[in-house]
Amino acid sequence: MGKDQHVVPHNGDWAVKGNGNDRFTKITSTQKEAIDYARKIAQNQESELFIHRKDGSIRNRDSFGNDSCPPKDNK
């Protein structure tokens, strides 16, 4: 499993940053572009994607790895 990816605000733009990294992987002008880029990395690395709001709080999260607790079947 790879590093979780975060889409975070950065000086009026949006940045993709791997969890624990000091540097940004990519800086984009739109959040959508950053999300698309980070999603590909998270899928490749079978990790988590965290999408932050402008205030830094987490607005959404996607898992592309092996979930430790899969949802139950509602049949």
PDB file of N, CA, C and O in Angstrom:
ATOM      1  N   MET A   1       0.830  -1.182   0.000  1.00  0.00           N
ATOM      2  CA  MET A   1       0.000   0.000   0.000  1.00  0.00           C
ATOM      3  C   MET A   1       0.876   1.248   0.000  1.00  0.00           C
ATOM      4  O   MET A   1       1.857   1.322   0.740  1.00  0.00           O
ATOM      5  N   GLY A   2       0.523   2.229  -0.830  1.00  0.00           N
ATOM      6  CA  GLY A   2       1.311   3.443  -0.958  1.00  0.00           C
ATOM      7  C   GLY A   2       0.885   4.521   0.015  1.00  0.00           C
ATOM      8  O   GLY A   2       0.103   4.287   0.936  1.00  0.00           O
ATOM      9  N   LYS A   3       1.420   5.703  -0.215  1.00  0.00           N
ATOM     10  CA  LYS A   3       1.106   6.850   0.640  1.00  0.00           C
ATOM     11  C   LYS A   3      -0.272   7.410   0.317  1.00  0.00           C
ATOM     12  O   LYS A   3      -0.663   7.496  -0.847  1.00  0.00           O
ATOM     13  N   ASP A   4      -1.000   7.789   1.359  1.00  0.00           N
ATOM     14  CA  ASP A   4      -2.271   8.468   1.160  1.00  0.00           C
ATOM     15  C   ASP A   4      -2.001   9.801   0.472  1.00  0.00           C
ATOM     16  O   ASP A   4      -0.977  10.440   0.715  1.00  0.00           O
ATOM     17  N   GLN A   5      -2.933  10.216  -0.391  1.00  0.00           N
ATOM     18  CA  GLN A   5      -2.803  11.451  -1.148  1.00  0.00           C
ATOM     19  C   GLN A   5      -3.790  12.486  -0.616  1.00  0.00           C
ATOM     20  O   GLN A   5      -4.940  12.168  -0.316  1.00  0.00           O
ATOM     21  N   HIS A   6      -3.323  13.728  -0.504  1.00  0.00           N
ATOM     22  CA  HIS A   6      -4.148  14.822  -0.009  1.00  0.00           C
ATOM     23  C   HIS A   6      -4.228  15.916  -1.068  1.00  0.00           C
ATOM     24  O   HIS A   6      -3.220  16.294  -1.665  1.00  0.00           O
ATOM     25  N   VAL A   7      -5.449  16.422  -1.292  1.00  0.00           N
ATOM     26  CA  VAL A   7      -5.663  17.591  -2.147  1.00  0.00           C
ATOM     27  C   VAL A   7      -5.922  18.751  -1.191  1.00  0.00           C
ATOM     28  O   VAL A   7      -6.920  18.764  -0.470  1.00  0.00           O
ATOM     29  N   VAL A   8      -5.006  19.729  -1.193  1.00  0.00           N
ATOM     30  CA  VAL A   8      -5.044  20.809  -0.206  1.00  0.00           C
ATOM     31  C   VAL A   8      -4.949  22.177  -0.884  1.00  0.00           C
ATOM     32  O   VAL A   8      -4.370  22.302  -1.964  1.00  0.00           O
ATOM     33  N   PRO A   9      -5.525  23.207  -0.238  1.00  0.00           N
ATOM     34  CA  PRO A   9      -5.372  24.559  -0.784  1.00  0.00           C
ATOM     35  C   PRO A   9      -3.920  25.030  -0.626  1.00  0.00           C
ATOM     36  O   PRO A   9      -3.247  24.698   0.350  1.00  0.00           O
ATOM     37  N   HIS A  10      -3.453  25.814  -1.615  1.00  0.00           N
ATOM     38  CA  HIS A  10      -2.071  26.313  -1.562  1.00  0.00           C
ATOM     39  C   HIS A  10      -1.973  27.651  -2.292  1.00  0.00           C
ATOM     40  O   HIS A  10      -1.965  27.698  -3.522  1.00  0.00           O
ATOM     41  N   ASN A  11      -1.899  28.727  -1.528  1.00  0.00           N
ATOM     42  CA  ASN A  11      -1.711  30.076  -2.085  1.00  0.00           C
ATOM     43  C   ASN A  11      -2.684  30.412  -3.221  1.00  0.00           C
ATOM     44  O   ASN A  11      -2.268  30.924  -4.260  1.00  0.00           O
ATOM     45  N   GLY A  12      -3.959  30.130  -3.030  1.00  0.00           N
ATOM     46  CA  GLY A  12      -4.960  30.420  -4.042  1.00  0.00           C
ATOM     47  C   GLY A  12      -5.108  29.336  -5.097  1.00  0.00           C
ATOM     48  O   GLY A  12      -6.032  29.386  -5.908  1.00  0.00           O
ATOM     49  N   ASP A  13      -4.228  28.375  -5.096  1.00  0.00           N
ATOM     50  CA  ASP A  13      -4.296  27.231  -6.012  1.00  0.00           C
ATOM     51  C   ASP A  13      -4.619  25.985  -5.204  1.00  0.00           C
ATOM     52  O   ASP A  13      -4.999  26.073  -4.037  1.00  0.00           O
ATOM     53  N   TRP A  14      -4.465  24.818  -5.836  1.00  0.00           N
ATOM     54  CA  TRP A  14      -4.675  23.533  -5.169  1.00  0.00           C
ATOM     55  C   TRP A  14      -3.449  22.667  -5.388  1.00  0.00           C
ATOM     56  O   TRP A  14      -2.828  22.703  -6.450  1.00  0.00           O
ATOM     57  N   ALA A  15      -3.110  21.889  -4.372  1.00  0.00           N
ATOM     58  CA  ALA A  15      -1.915  21.062  -4.457  1.00  0.00           C
ATOM     59  C   ALA A  15      -2.228  19.620  -4.086  1.00  0.00           C
ATOM     60  O   ALA A  15      -3.143  19.338  -3.313  1.00  0.00           O
ATOM     61  N   VAL A  16      -1.436  18.713  -4.662  1.00  0.00           N
ATOM     62  CA  VAL A  16      -1.478  17.295  -4.318  1.00  0.00           C
ATOM     63  C   VAL A  16      -0.230  17.009  -3.507  1.00  0.00           C
ATOM     64  O   VAL A  16       0.878  17.393  -3.882  1.00  0.00           O
ATOM     65  N   LYS A  17      -0.429  16.327  -2.384  1.00  0.00           N
ATOM     66  CA  LYS A  17       0.701  16.046  -1.503  1.00  0.00           C
ATOM     67  C   LYS A  17       0.553  14.646  -0.921  1.00  0.00           C
ATOM     68  O   LYS A  17      -0.501  14.298  -0.388  1.00  0.00           O
ATOM     69  N   GLY A  18       1.597  13.854  -1.023  1.00  0.00           N
ATOM     70  CA  GLY A  18       1.609  12.531  -0.406  1.00  0.00           C
ATOM     71  C   GLY A  18       1.753  12.672   1.096  1.00  0.00           C
ATOM     72  O   GLY A  18       2.477  13.547   1.572  1.00  0.00           O
ATOM     73  N   ASN A  19       1.074  11.824   1.844  1.00  0.00           N
ATOM     74  CA  ASN A  19       1.118  11.873   3.303  1.00  0.00           C
ATOM     75  C   ASN A  19       2.558  11.777   3.807  1.00  0.00           C
ATOM     76  O   ASN A  19       3.278  10.841   3.457  1.00  0.00           O
ATOM     77  N   GLY A  20       2.972  12.732   4.617  1.00  0.00           N
ATOM     78  CA  GLY A  20       4.316  12.738   5.193  1.00  0.00           C
ATOM     79  C   GLY A  20       5.368  13.404   4.324  1.00  0.00           C
ATOM     80  O   GLY A  20       6.498  13.601   4.773  1.00  0.00           O
ATOM     81  N   ASN A  21       5.022  13.756   3.087  1.00  0.00           N
ATOM     82  CA  ASN A  21       5.981  14.421   2.208  1.00  0.00           C
ATOM     83  C   ASN A  21       6.118  15.891   2.575  1.00  0.00           C
ATOM     84  O   ASN A  21       5.149  16.528   2.988  1.00  0.00           O
ATOM     85  N   ASP A  22       7.328  16.430   2.422  1.00  0.00           N
ATOM     86  CA  ASP A  22       7.567  17.852   2.649  1.00  0.00           C
ATOM     87  C   ASP A  22       7.180  18.691   1.435  1.00  0.00           C
ATOM     88  O   ASP A  22       6.800  19.854   1.571  1.00  0.00           O
ATOM     89  N   ARG A  23       7.280  18.096   0.251  1.00  0.00           N
ATOM     90  CA  ARG A  23       7.014  18.823  -0.989  1.00  0.00           C
ATOM     91  C   ARG A  23       5.683  18.392  -1.602  1.00  0.00           C
ATOM     92  O   ARG A  23       5.183  17.294  -1.356  1.00  0.00           O
ATOM     93  N   PHE A  24       5.134  19.293  -2.405  1.00  0.00           N
ATOM     94  CA  PHE A  24       3.924  18.979  -3.148  1.00  0.00           C
ATOM     95  C   PHE A  24       4.292  18.156  -4.377  1.00  0.00           C
ATOM     96  O   PHE A  24       5.342  18.367  -4.984  1.00  0.00           O
ATOM     97  N   THR A  25       3.428  17.226  -4.735  1.00  0.00           N
ATOM     98  CA  THR A  25       3.625  16.428  -5.944  1.00  0.00           C
ATOM     99  C   THR A  25       3.272  17.251  -7.167  1.00  0.00           C
ATOM    100  O   THR A  25       3.957  17.188  -8.188  1.00  0.00           O
ATOM    101  N   LYS A  26       2.189  18.032  -7.061  1.00  0.00           N
ATOM    102  CA  LYS A  26       1.737  18.862  -8.183  1.00  0.00           C
ATOM    103  C   LYS A  26       0.900  20.009  -7.641  1.00  0.00           C
ATOM    104  O   LYS A  26       0.177  19.844  -6.658  1.00  0.00           O
ATOM    105  N   ILE A  27       0.996  21.172  -8.277  1.00  0.00           N
ATOM    106  CA  ILE A  27       0.162  22.331  -7.948  1.00  0.00           C
ATOM    107  C   ILE A  27      -0.663  22.650  -9.190  1.00  0.00           C
ATOM    108  O   ILE A  27      -0.136  22.743 -10.299  1.00  0.00           O
ATOM    109  N   THR A  28      -1.974  22.815  -8.978  1.00  0.00           N
ATOM    110  CA  THR A  28      -2.889  23.087 -10.096  1.00  0.00           C
ATOM    111  C   THR A  28      -3.708  24.338  -9.800  1.00  0.00           C
ATOM    112  O   THR A  28      -3.749  24.807  -8.662  1.00  0.00           O
ATOM    113  N   SER A  29      -4.359  24.873 -10.826  1.00  0.00           N
ATOM    114  CA  SER A  29      -5.171  26.072 -10.621  1.00  0.00           C
ATOM    115  C   SER A  29      -6.584  25.737 -10.149  1.00  0.00           C
ATOM    116  O   SER A  29      -7.269  26.595  -9.592  1.00  0.00           O
ATOM    117  N   THR A  30      -7.031  24.481 -10.370  1.00  0.00           N
ATOM    118  CA  THR A  30      -8.379  24.115  -9.928  1.00  0.00           C
ATOM    119  C   THR A  30      -8.332  22.893  -9.013  1.00  0.00           C
ATOM    120  O   THR A  30      -7.429  22.060  -9.093  1.00  0.00           O
ATOM    121  N   GLN A  31      -9.332  22.817  -8.146  1.00  0.00           N
ATOM    122  CA  GLN A  31      -9.425  21.672  -7.254  1.00  0.00           C
ATOM    123  C   GLN A  31      -9.731  20.396  -8.049  1.00  0.00           C
ATOM    124  O   GLN A  31      -9.213  19.326  -7.729  1.00  0.00           O
ATOM    125  N   LYS A  32     -10.561  20.511  -9.071  1.00  0.00           N
ATOM    126  CA  LYS A  32     -10.912  19.342  -9.876  1.00  0.00           C
ATOM    127  C   LYS A  32      -9.675  18.722 -10.519  1.00  0.00           C
ATOM    128  O   LYS A  32      -9.517  17.501 -10.511  1.00  0.00           O
ATOM    129  N   GLU A  33      -8.807  19.546 -11.068  1.00  0.00           N
ATOM    130  CA  GLU A  33      -7.583  19.047 -11.694  1.00  0.00           C
ATOM    131  C   GLU A  33      -6.707  18.338 -10.667  1.00  0.00           C
ATOM    132  O   GLU A  33      -6.130  17.289 -10.955  1.00  0.00           O
ATOM    133  N   ALA A  34      -6.609  18.911  -9.472  1.00  0.00           N
ATOM    134  CA  ALA A  34      -5.813  18.290  -8.404  1.00  0.00           C
ATOM    135  C   ALA A  34      -6.429  16.963  -7.970  1.00  0.00           C
ATOM    136  O   ALA A  34      -5.713  15.991  -7.735  1.00  0.00           O
ATOM    137  N   ILE A  35      -7.758  16.923  -7.862  1.00  0.00           N
ATOM    138  CA  ILE A  35      -8.446  15.689  -7.465  1.00  0.00           C
ATOM    139  C   ILE A  35      -8.209  14.595  -8.503  1.00  0.00           C
ATOM    140  O   ILE A  35      -7.896  13.459  -8.148  1.00  0.00           O
ATOM    141  N   ASP A  36      -8.355  14.932  -9.772  1.00  0.00           N
ATOM    142  CA  ASP A  36      -8.151  13.944 -10.836  1.00  0.00           C
ATOM    143  C   ASP A  36      -6.733  13.380 -10.799  1.00  0.00           C
ATOM    144  O   ASP A  36      -6.536  12.174 -10.950  1.00  0.00           O
ATOM    145  N   TYR A  37      -5.759  14.243 -10.599  1.00  0.00           N
ATOM    146  CA  TYR A  37      -4.355  13.833 -10.545  1.00  0.00           C
ATOM    147  C   TYR A  37      -4.104  12.946  -9.323  1.00  0.00           C
ATOM    148  O   TYR A  37      -3.488  11.886  -9.432  1.00  0.00           O
ATOM    149  N   ALA A  38      -4.584  13.389  -8.164  1.00  0.00           N
ATOM    150  CA  ALA A  38      -4.374  12.642  -6.921  1.00  0.00           C
ATOM    151  C   ALA A  38      -5.101  11.299  -6.947  1.00  0.00           C
ATOM    152  O   ALA A  38      -4.601  10.310  -6.412  1.00  0.00           O
ATOM    153  N   ARG A  39      -6.282  11.263  -7.569  1.00  0.00           N
ATOM    154  CA  ARG A  39      -7.051  10.012  -7.655  1.00  0.00           C
ATOM    155  C   ARG A  39      -6.263   8.947  -8.419  1.00  0.00           C
ATOM    156  O   ARG A  39      -6.245   7.783  -8.020  1.00  0.00           O
ATOM    157  N   LYS A  40      -5.617   9.341  -9.510  1.00  0.00           N
ATOM    158  CA  LYS A  40      -4.814   8.389 -10.289  1.00  0.00           C
ATOM    159  C   LYS A  40      -3.670   7.826  -9.447  1.00  0.00           C
ATOM    160  O   LYS A  40      -3.385   6.629  -9.497  1.00  0.00           O
ATOM    161  N   ILE A  41      -3.023   8.686  -8.682  1.00  0.00           N
ATOM    162  CA  ILE A  41      -1.926   8.231  -7.819  1.00  0.00           C
ATOM    163  C   ILE A  41      -2.461   7.263  -6.756  1.00  0.00           C
ATOM    164  O   ILE A  41      -1.885   6.198  -6.537  1.00  0.00           O
ATOM    165  N   ALA A  42      -3.558   7.638  -6.104  1.00  0.00           N
ATOM    166  CA  ALA A  42      -4.136   6.797  -5.052  1.00  0.00           C
ATOM    167  C   ALA A  42      -4.575   5.445  -5.608  1.00  0.00           C
ATOM    168  O   ALA A  42      -4.390   4.419  -4.954  1.00  0.00           O
ATOM    169  N   GLN A  43      -5.152   5.433  -6.803  1.00  0.00           N
ATOM    170  CA  GLN A  43      -5.557   4.165  -7.416  1.00  0.00           C
ATOM    171  C   GLN A  43      -4.334   3.310  -7.722  1.00  0.00           C
ATOM    172  O   GLN A  43      -4.330   2.108  -7.458  1.00  0.00           O
ATOM    173  N   ASN A  44      -3.301   3.927  -8.275  1.00  0.00           N
ATOM    174  CA  ASN A  44      -2.052   3.216  -8.585  1.00  0.00           C
ATOM    175  C   ASN A  44      -1.415   2.617  -7.345  1.00  0.00           C
ATOM    176  O   ASN A  44      -0.927   1.488  -7.373  1.00  0.00           O
ATOM    177  N   GLN A  45      -1.420   3.371  -6.261  1.00  0.00           N
ATOM    178  CA  GLN A  45      -0.748   2.956  -5.030  1.00  0.00           C
ATOM    179  C   GLN A  45      -1.683   2.212  -4.072  1.00  0.00           C
ATOM    180  O   GLN A  45      -1.269   1.799  -2.989  1.00  0.00           O
ATOM    181  N   GLU A  46      -2.946   2.044  -4.477  1.00  0.00           N
ATOM    182  CA  GLU A  46      -3.957   1.402  -3.628  1.00  0.00           C
ATOM    183  C   GLU A  46      -3.970   2.033  -2.237  1.00  0.00           C
ATOM    184  O   GLU A  46      -3.826   1.357  -1.219  1.00  0.00           O
ATOM    185  N   SER A  47      -4.149   3.355  -2.233  1.00  0.00           N
ATOM    186  CA  SER A  47      -4.129   4.110  -0.975  1.00  0.00           C
ATOM    187  C   SER A  47      -5.399   4.949  -0.847  1.00  0.00           C
ATOM    188  O   SER A  47      -6.351   4.767  -1.605  1.00  0.00           O
ATOM    189  N   GLU A  48      -5.406   5.854   0.102  1.00  0.00           N
ATOM    190  CA  GLU A  48      -6.559   6.721   0.371  1.00  0.00           C
ATOM    191  C   GLU A  48      -6.361   8.073  -0.303  1.00  0.00           C
ATOM    192  O   GLU A  48      -5.236   8.535  -0.493  1.00  0.00           O
ATOM    193  N   LEU A  49      -7.482   8.695  -0.660  1.00  0.00           N
ATOM    194  CA  LEU A  49      -7.483  10.054  -1.204  1.00  0.00           C
ATOM    195  C   LEU A  49      -8.290  10.929  -0.259  1.00  0.00           C
ATOM    196  O   LEU A  49      -9.457  10.646   0.011  1.00  0.00           O
ATOM    197  N   PHE A  50      -7.672  11.990   0.245  1.00  0.00           N
ATOM    198  CA  PHE A  50      -8.340  12.942   1.123  1.00  0.00           C
ATOM    199  C   PHE A  50      -8.471  14.265   0.385  1.00  0.00           C
ATOM    200  O   PHE A  50      -7.476  14.825  -0.076  1.00  0.00           O
ATOM    201  N   ILE A  51      -9.701  14.767   0.270  1.00  0.00           N
ATOM    202  CA  ILE A  51      -9.961  16.037  -0.402  1.00  0.00           C
ATOM    203  C   ILE A  51     -10.328  17.065   0.662  1.00  0.00           C
ATOM    204  O   ILE A  51     -11.309  16.900   1.386  1.00  0.00           O
ATOM    205  N   HIS A  52      -9.533  18.123   0.748  1.00  0.00           N
ATOM    206  CA  HIS A  52      -9.723  19.146   1.771  1.00  0.00           C
ATOM    207  C   HIS A  52     -10.483  20.344   1.210  1.00  0.00           C
ATOM    208  O   HIS A  52     -10.458  20.607   0.007  1.00  0.00           O
ATOM    209  N   ARG A  53     -11.159  21.066   2.104  1.00  0.00           N
ATOM    210  CA  ARG A  53     -11.808  22.337   1.747  1.00  0.00           C
ATOM    211  C   ARG A  53     -10.770  23.456   1.824  1.00  0.00           C
ATOM    212  O   ARG A  53      -9.629  23.236   2.229  1.00  0.00           O
ATOM    213  N   LYS A  54     -11.185  24.655   1.431  1.00  0.00           N
ATOM    214  CA  LYS A  54     -10.283  25.817   1.507  1.00  0.00           C
ATOM    215  C   LYS A  54      -9.819  26.092   2.928  1.00  0.00           C
ATOM    216  O   LYS A  54      -8.720  26.608   3.132  1.00  0.00           O
ATOM    217  N   ASP A  55     -10.660  25.747   3.930  1.00  0.00           N
ATOM    218  CA  ASP A  55     -10.275  25.977   5.326  1.00  0.00           C
ATOM    219  C   ASP A  55      -9.392  24.864   5.886  1.00  0.00           C
ATOM    220  O   ASP A  55      -8.985  24.916   7.046  1.00  0.00           O
ATOM    221  N   GLY A  56      -9.097  23.855   5.061  1.00  0.00           N
ATOM    222  CA  GLY A  56      -8.216  22.774   5.484  1.00  0.00           C
ATOM    223  C   GLY A  56      -8.935  21.541   6.024  1.00  0.00           C
ATOM    224  O   GLY A  56      -8.324  20.480   6.154  1.00  0.00           O
ATOM    225  N   SER A  57     -10.218  21.666   6.339  1.00  0.00           N
ATOM    226  CA  SER A  57     -10.954  20.505   6.843  1.00  0.00           C
ATOM    227  C   SER A  57     -11.202  19.515   5.699  1.00  0.00           C
ATOM    228  O   SER A  57     -11.197  19.892   4.527  1.00  0.00           O
ATOM    229  N   ILE A  58     -11.418  18.261   6.052  1.00  0.00           N
ATOM    230  CA  ILE A  58     -11.633  17.224   5.040  1.00  0.00           C
ATOM    231  C   ILE A  58     -13.084  17.251   4.591  1.00  0.00           C
ATOM    232  O   ILE A  58     -14.003  17.171   5.406  1.00  0.00           O
ATOM    233  N   ARG A  59     -13.275  17.367   3.273  1.00  0.00           N
ATOM    234  CA  ARG A  59     -14.636  17.396   2.726  1.00  0.00           C
ATOM    235  C   ARG A  59     -15.054  16.043   2.196  1.00  0.00           C
ATOM    236  O   ARG A  59     -16.243  15.722   2.187  1.00  0.00           O
ATOM    237  N   ASN A  60     -14.081  15.229   1.745  1.00  0.00           N
ATOM    238  CA  ASN A  60     -14.398  13.930   1.173  1.00  0.00           C
ATOM    239  C   ASN A  60     -13.179  13.019   1.257  1.00  0.00           C
ATOM    240  O   ASN A  60     -12.043  13.473   1.398  1.00  0.00           O
ATOM    241  N   ARG A  61     -13.452  11.719   1.167  1.00  0.00           N
ATOM    242  CA  ARG A  61     -12.380  10.735   1.270  1.00  0.00           C
ATOM    243  C   ARG A  61     -12.767   9.531   0.422  1.00  0.00           C
ATOM    244  O   ARG A  61     -13.914   9.084   0.453  1.00  0.00           O
ATOM    245  N   ASP A  62     -11.808   9.009  -0.332  1.00  0.00           N
ATOM    246  CA  ASP A  62     -12.027   7.817  -1.146  1.00  0.00           C
ATOM    247  C   ASP A  62     -10.936   6.804  -0.834  1.00  0.00           C
ATOM    248  O   ASP A  62      -9.779   7.164  -0.617  1.00  0.00           O
ATOM    249  N   SER A  63     -11.321   5.536  -0.815  1.00  0.00           N
ATOM    250  CA  SER A  63     -10.377   4.461  -0.546  1.00  0.00           C
ATOM    251  C   SER A  63     -10.174   3.633  -1.803  1.00  0.00           C
ATOM    252  O   SER A  63     -11.138   3.202  -2.435  1.00  0.00           O
ATOM    253  N   PHE A  64      -8.926   3.414  -2.160  1.00  0.00           N
ATOM    254  CA  PHE A  64      -8.602   2.597  -3.321  1.00  0.00           C
ATOM    255  C   PHE A  64      -7.762   1.389  -2.937  1.00  0.00           C
ATOM    256  O   PHE A  64      -7.228   0.697  -3.804  1.00  0.00           O
ATOM    257  N   GLY A  65      -7.645   1.137  -1.639  1.00  0.00           N
ATOM    258  CA  GLY A  65      -6.869   0.006  -1.162  1.00  0.00           C
ATOM    259  C   GLY A  65      -7.757  -1.094  -0.650  1.00  0.00           C
ATOM    260  O   GLY A  65      -8.948  -1.141  -0.956  1.00  0.00           O
ATOM    261  N   ASN A  66      -7.183  -1.971   0.122  1.00  0.00           N
ATOM    262  CA  ASN A  66      -7.941  -3.038   0.745  1.00  0.00           C
ATOM    263  C   ASN A  66      -8.534  -2.508   2.032  1.00  0.00           C
ATOM    264  O   ASN A  66      -7.820  -2.300   3.013  1.00  0.00           O
ATOM    265  N   ASP A  67      -9.832  -2.291   2.031  1.00  0.00           N
ATOM    266  CA  ASP A  67     -10.496  -1.793   3.228  1.00  0.00           C
ATOM    267  C   ASP A  67     -10.427  -2.845   4.326  1.00  0.00           C
ATOM    268  O   ASP A  67     -10.661  -4.029   4.085  1.00  0.00           O
ATOM    269  N   SER A  68     -10.104  -2.400   5.526  1.00  0.00           N
ATOM    270  CA  SER A  68      -9.985  -3.328   6.652  1.00  0.00           C
ATOM    271  C   SER A  68     -11.339  -3.812   7.124  1.00  0.00           C
ATOM    272  O   SER A  68     -11.436  -4.872   7.742  1.00  0.00           O
ATOM    273  N   CYS A  69     -12.383  -3.056   6.844  1.00  0.00           N
ATOM    274  CA  CYS A  69     -13.717  -3.424   7.291  1.00  0.00           C
ATOM    275  C   CYS A  69     -14.707  -3.220   6.154  1.00  0.00           C
ATOM    276  O   CYS A  69     -15.324  -2.160   6.051  1.00  0.00           O
ATOM    277  N   PRO A  70     -14.864  -4.234   5.293  1.00  0.00           N
ATOM    278  CA  PRO A  70     -15.786  -4.056   4.167  1.00  0.00           C
ATOM    279  C   PRO A  70     -17.222  -3.918   4.627  1.00  0.00           C
ATOM    280  O   PRO A  70     -17.591  -4.442   5.678  1.00  0.00           O
ATOM    281  N   PRO A  71     -18.044  -3.213   3.846  1.00  0.00           N
ATOM    282  CA  PRO A  71     -19.448  -3.045   4.234  1.00  0.00           C
ATOM    283  C   PRO A  71     -20.186  -4.380   4.238  1.00  0.00           C
ATOM    284  O   PRO A  71     -19.857  -5.285   3.471  1.00  0.00           O
ATOM    285  N   LYS A  72     -21.170  -4.488   5.095  1.00  0.00           N
ATOM    286  CA  LYS A  72     -21.965  -5.722   5.174  1.00  0.00           C
ATOM    287  C   LYS A  72     -22.983  -5.741   4.054  1.00  0.00           C
ATOM    288  O   LYS A  72     -23.451  -4.694   3.609  1.00  0.00           O
ATOM    289  N   ASP A  73     -23.316  -6.910   3.610  1.00  0.00           N
ATOM    290  CA  ASP A  73     -24.323  -7.092   2.590  1.00  0.00           C
ATOM    291  C   ASP A  73     -25.695  -6.903   3.222  1.00  0.00           C
ATOM    292  O   ASP A  73     -26.003  -7.557   4.219  1.00  0.00           O
ATOM    293  N   ASN A  74     -26.522  -6.031   2.672  1.00  0.00           N
ATOM    294  CA  ASN A  74     -27.825  -5.707   3.256  1.00  0.00           C
ATOM    295  C   ASN A  74     -28.964  -6.557   2.682  1.00  0.00           C
ATOM    296  O   ASN A  74     -30.059  -6.038   2.469  1.00  0.00           O
ATOM    297  N   LYS A  75     -28.738  -7.807   2.436  1.00  0.00           N
ATOM    298  CA  LYS A  75     -29.789  -8.670   1.874  1.00  0.00           C
ATOM    299  C   LYS A  75     -30.664  -9.265   2.932  1.00  0.00           C
ATOM    300  O   LYS A  75     -31.591 -10.011   2.619  1.00  0.00           O
TER     301      LYS A  75
END
